[in-house]
Each structure stands twice: as C-alpha cells, then as structure tokens.
Amino acid sequence: MAWTSTQLSDLKDAYAQGILSVTIAGKTLTYTSGADMMKRIKEIEADLGLTTAQKAKRVTYSSFKRS
C-alpha cells in the first residue's frame, strides 16, 4: 500500500490519543499495542522519506590509574 502524508498524520493522531484502531482509505486497522503502531509509523515515515534518523555516535574514553 502506498501511504500518504495525510494517512501518516491520521495514524500519528490516533497514536497520540491512545487509540489503537484507525480507519484509513475505508479500511479499519487495529494494532495490538502502541509499540506496534509506532513501529508502523516509523516504517511509513521511512517509505515517505521523512526520517532523519542517524546512528548515534559512540564516544569512548580510556582511563588509567597510577599505582
């Protein structure tokens, strides 16, 4: 299914209200949990090219003690 930004917005609105069922394009989608719904939102954002997620940079420091 090709998603639109309006459908993504509707899904985000439902998520923000804690609603797990949403009707999009005449079909009712029911998610099992908020986490499941958020996963779908992130997938749709990626499909629409809306994600700006970057891997976090990891910084490590070495240390030593003098005896």
Summary of the structure (lengths in Angstrom):
residues: 67
radius of gyration: 19.1
end to end distance: 64.8
largest distance: 72.3
contacts: 113
relative contact order: 0.16
helix: 40%
strand: 12%
